[in-house]
Amino acid sequence: MNRTLSSLILAGGLLAGGQAVAGELMHWQNNSLTYLYGQDFKIDPEIQQTVTFEHASGWNIGDLFFFVDTIKYNTDATNGAGDGHTFYGEFSPRLSFGKLFGSKLEIGPIKDVLLAMTYEFGEDDVESYLIGPGFDLAIPGFDYFSLNFYNRQTDGKRDGDNVWQITPVWSYTIPVGKSDIVIDGFMDWVVDNDDSYHANLHFNPQIKYDLGKALSWGDKQLYVGIEYDYWSDKYGIDDDSFLGDEILGGTDQNTASLLVKAHF
């Protein structure tokens, strides 16, 4: 385990949380629950139901994003650990240099420069620690657009991985009649290889209709739609490797899930 990196990630999260308690320095927060039903997943069982809790918040020293997926495999299918269900989550604090130093760091489309960190966790051998520079960008039409560059270290059997990952995160709103369609999501692009972790690309947008706004229940509260999931060489497993050949259909995932999402 990369102890220095994990300690830094934990310290960043605790610093934000501790200061908020002391001085009530949280500027905003948003929480949500999402239900997903999808088929044609790779490596893991083909049919899955997922309930996701997400938290996003802005602080006077940066921002925080956290989520946990609870996944149920349909029928009697199990994963590699022999379970019919699993979980996965990410804890992602970012420290804003503009906020920390009290000065704007705006250059061209760059609105702010940050130290971005992520801790990935879940069942079996999935713990990873990511750290690197992040940028908030002002791109016309987008609600927000962030671009993070991570050095990725993986624990467990793949201990020693040292690869780079590029992660854009975005949201775009399109007015439609009396409501809106929101297209948001992320892409994780691991751009180089380690002996045990192959380069891969995970593209995961959600296309959602603001049903709450259409029914006059309140905007940005209840959405329905789909989540598209494309993942080449899923989990960093080379599709052309021996293990990839053993998996029916290879390791490239291309699927979509029905979605219902409630914000609170």
Wavefront OBJ file of the C-alpha trace (Angstrom):
o trace
v 0.000 0.000 0.000
v 1.164 3.530 -0.725
v 0.897 4.812 2.865
v 1.950 8.375 2.054
v -0.672 8.714 -0.637
v -3.473 7.171 1.418
v -2.588 9.388 4.384
v -2.677 12.472 2.171
v -6.083 11.556 0.780
v -7.450 10.924 4.259
v -5.942 14.145 5.577
v -7.523 16.144 2.765
v -10.944 14.726 3.513
v -10.623 15.186 7.275
v -9.365 18.747 6.850
v -12.419 19.692 4.840
v -14.784 17.921 7.244
v -13.062 19.247 10.364
v -13.105 22.857 9.241
v -16.764 22.594 8.265
v -17.659 21.437 11.766
v -15.558 24.165 13.370
v -16.655 27.054 11.188
v -19.608 25.761 9.173
v -17.621 26.276 6.018
v -19.640 24.061 3.690
v -21.035 26.247 0.920
v -23.435 23.722 -0.592
v -24.242 20.040 -0.754
v -26.359 17.653 -2.790
v -27.249 14.008 -2.116
v -28.994 11.478 -4.325
v -30.147 7.886 -4.619
v -30.139 6.139 -8.007
v -31.658 2.829 -9.077
v -30.220 1.145 -12.198
v -31.186 -2.006 -14.070
v -28.950 -3.206 -16.885
v -27.802 -6.188 -18.927
v -24.795 -7.289 -21.013
v -22.144 -6.523 -18.384
v -18.732 -8.129 -18.873
v -16.501 -10.093 -16.470
v -19.118 -9.721 -13.702
v -22.548 -11.407 -14.051
v -24.439 -10.205 -17.105
v -27.586 -8.783 -15.453
v -27.262 -6.318 -12.573
v -29.369 -4.068 -10.366
v -27.576 -1.206 -8.641
v -28.547 1.279 -5.934
v -26.126 4.199 -5.715
v -25.782 6.821 -2.994
v -23.949 9.983 -4.093
v -22.819 13.015 -2.139
v -21.334 16.181 -3.622
v -20.406 19.302 -1.673
v -18.478 22.543 -1.992
v -16.258 23.848 0.787
v -14.250 26.993 1.367
v -11.072 24.976 0.633
v -12.287 22.822 -2.251
v -14.928 20.226 -2.990
v -15.847 16.625 -2.240
v -17.523 13.822 -4.181
v -18.374 10.457 -2.675
v -20.419 7.505 -3.895
v -21.162 3.893 -3.015
v -22.707 1.319 -5.384
v -24.586 -1.653 -3.941
v -24.899 -4.187 -6.765
v -27.208 -7.217 -6.931
v -26.623 -9.892 -9.572
v -29.801 -11.336 -11.032
v -30.505 -15.109 -11.192
v -27.970 -17.346 -9.453
v -24.919 -15.704 -11.006
v -21.983 -14.848 -8.748
v -18.819 -12.808 -9.113
v -15.230 -14.001 -8.789
v -15.539 -13.979 -4.996
v -18.557 -16.316 -5.170
v -21.076 -13.668 -4.088
v -24.432 -12.787 -5.606
v -23.900 -9.136 -4.723
v -21.048 -6.691 -4.218
v -20.244 -3.054 -3.484
v -17.893 -0.401 -4.811
v -17.215 3.220 -3.892
v -14.985 6.234 -4.366
v -14.050 9.073 -2.003
v -12.747 12.095 -3.946
v -11.723 15.307 -2.144
v -10.098 18.150 -4.073
v -8.210 21.057 -2.524
v -8.570 24.380 -4.366
v -5.376 26.455 -4.585
v -7.437 29.511 -5.493
v -9.508 29.185 -2.307
v -6.568 28.206 -0.096
v -4.482 31.203 -1.150
v -7.403 33.608 -1.518
v -6.587 34.552 -5.100
v -8.090 33.739 -8.477
v -6.099 31.344 -10.626
v -7.966 32.016 -13.852
v -6.070 31.619 -17.113
v -8.040 31.355 -20.346
v -10.668 28.622 -19.834
v -9.133 27.588 -16.490
v -11.249 28.777 -13.541
v -9.266 27.103 -10.751
v -6.342 24.742 -10.094
v -6.760 21.975 -7.531
v -5.068 18.993 -5.910
v -7.324 16.080 -6.846
v -7.367 12.833 -4.852
v -9.436 9.645 -4.973
v -9.616 6.517 -2.851
v -11.318 3.581 -4.590
v -12.639 0.749 -2.419
v -14.843 -2.311 -2.633
v -15.011 -6.074 -2.404
v -11.925 -8.174 -3.117
v -8.850 -6.677 -4.809
v -9.986 -3.189 -5.867
v -8.329 -0.642 -3.546
v -6.573 2.129 -5.445
v -5.113 5.538 -4.524
v -5.045 8.412 -7.011
v -3.511 11.879 -6.756
v -2.666 14.649 -9.197
v -3.544 18.095 -10.542
v -7.152 19.061 -11.257
v -8.634 21.929 -13.237
v -12.082 23.520 -13.263
v -12.817 24.788 -16.758
v -15.278 27.362 -18.108
v -16.602 25.810 -21.321
v -19.571 27.564 -22.976
v -22.855 25.697 -22.536
v -21.678 23.343 -19.788
v -23.023 23.553 -16.243
v -19.560 22.475 -15.100
v -16.512 20.781 -16.576
v -13.568 19.477 -14.539
v -10.423 17.755 -15.765
v -8.269 15.725 -13.362
v -4.911 14.053 -14.023
v -4.094 11.234 -11.604
v -1.108 9.085 -10.791
v -2.729 5.759 -9.980
v -1.414 3.289 -7.380
v -3.218 -0.034 -6.862
v -3.132 -2.194 -3.753
v -3.395 -5.974 -3.372
v -2.386 -8.432 -6.086
v -1.644 -5.553 -8.461
v 0.499 -3.719 -5.906
v 3.125 -1.575 -7.623
v 0.972 -0.187 -10.423
v 2.140 3.284 -11.373
v 0.055 4.518 -14.290
v -1.565 7.800 -15.289
v -5.296 8.374 -15.585
v -7.140 11.307 -17.177
v -10.648 11.973 -15.835
v -12.986 14.623 -17.265
v -16.291 15.194 -15.415
v -19.109 17.255 -16.942
v -22.765 18.298 -16.962
v -24.781 19.795 -19.826
v -28.457 20.862 -19.684
v -30.784 21.019 -22.694
v -34.190 22.714 -22.232
v -37.010 20.551 -23.646
v -40.556 21.899 -23.448
v -41.460 22.541 -19.826
v -38.499 20.574 -18.501
v -34.842 19.720 -19.156
v -32.634 16.893 -20.321
v -29.362 16.662 -18.397
v -26.349 14.858 -19.848
v -23.646 14.368 -17.237
v -21.001 11.838 -16.347
v -17.307 11.037 -16.430
v -14.586 9.290 -18.362
v -11.628 7.454 -16.782
v -8.836 7.007 -19.322
v -5.798 5.043 -18.121
v -3.257 5.995 -20.740
v -0.333 3.632 -20.090
v 0.325 0.055 -19.024
v 1.714 -1.690 -15.992
v 2.676 -5.362 -15.982
v -0.601 -6.258 -14.254
v -2.874 -3.364 -15.289
v -3.583 -2.654 -18.939
v -4.490 0.742 -20.383
v -8.276 1.137 -20.541
v -11.056 3.650 -21.105
v -14.292 3.865 -19.079
v -16.933 6.213 -20.520
v -20.055 6.575 -18.326
v -22.602 9.301 -19.152
v -26.171 9.559 -17.858
v -28.960 10.993 -20.032
v -31.796 12.095 -17.730
v -35.163 13.805 -18.098
v -36.206 16.100 -15.238
v -39.552 14.431 -14.515
v -40.066 16.367 -11.283
v -39.910 19.666 -13.161
v -42.253 18.386 -15.896
v -44.838 17.403 -13.255
v -44.360 20.642 -11.270
v -43.012 18.733 -8.281
v -39.837 20.817 -8.235
v -36.891 20.949 -10.592
v -33.649 18.970 -10.150
v -35.281 16.506 -7.763
v -36.502 13.478 -9.751
v -34.992 12.174 -12.987
v -35.616 9.206 -15.289
v -33.395 8.081 -18.129
v -30.510 5.807 -19.026
v -26.895 5.330 -18.058
v -24.577 4.286 -20.879
v -21.458 2.330 -19.941
v -18.574 1.657 -22.298
v -15.412 0.173 -20.788
v -12.619 -1.080 -22.992
v -10.372 -3.660 -21.282
v -12.551 -3.552 -18.165
v -10.655 -3.559 -14.848
v -7.430 -3.156 -16.836
v -7.691 -6.727 -18.200
v -6.337 -6.855 -21.736
v -8.988 -8.189 -24.119
v -6.252 -10.007 -26.061
v -4.632 -11.571 -22.998
v -5.026 -15.188 -21.900
v -7.514 -14.139 -19.213
v -9.408 -12.004 -21.694
v -9.717 -14.941 -24.074
v -11.131 -17.069 -21.262
v -13.980 -14.585 -20.647
v -16.915 -15.071 -23.010
v -17.038 -12.130 -25.384
v -13.815 -10.567 -24.114
v -13.402 -7.730 -21.611
v -14.852 -4.785 -23.565
v -18.142 -3.715 -21.957
v -20.816 -1.889 -23.944
v -24.183 -1.634 -22.192
v -26.936 0.670 -20.967
v -29.111 0.678 -17.836
v -32.528 2.117 -17.066
v -32.283 4.824 -14.432
v -34.379 6.529 -11.759
v -32.626 9.197 -9.667
v -33.895 11.231 -6.703
v -32.013 14.197 -5.205
v -32.413 15.388 -1.629
l 1 2 3 4 5 6 7 8 9 10 11 12 13 14 15 16 17 18 19 20 21 22 23 24 25 26 27 28 29 30 31 32 33 34 35 36 37 38 39 40 41 42 43 44 45 46 47 48 49 50 51 52 53 54 55 56 57 58 59 60 61 62 63 64 65 66 67 68 69 70 71 72 73 74 75 76 77 78 79 80 81 82 83 84 85 86 87 88 89 90 91 92 93 94 95 96 97 98 99 100 101 102 103 104 105 106 107 108 109 110 111 112 113 114 115 116 117 118 119 120 121 122 123 124 125 126 127 128 129 130 131 132 133 134 135 136 137 138 139 140 141 142 143 144 145 146 147 148 149 150 151 152 153 154 155 156 157 158 159 160 161 162 163 164 165 166 167 168 169 170 171 172 173 174 175 176 177 178 179 180 181 182 183 184 185 186 187 188 189 190 191 192 193 194 195 196 197 198 199 200 201 202 203 204 205 206 207 208 209 210 211 212 213 214 215 216 217 218 219 220 221 222 223 224 225 226 227 228 229 230 231 232 233 234 235 236 237 238 239 240 241 242 243 244 245 246 247 248 249 250 251 252 253 254 255 256 257 258 259 260 261 262 263 264
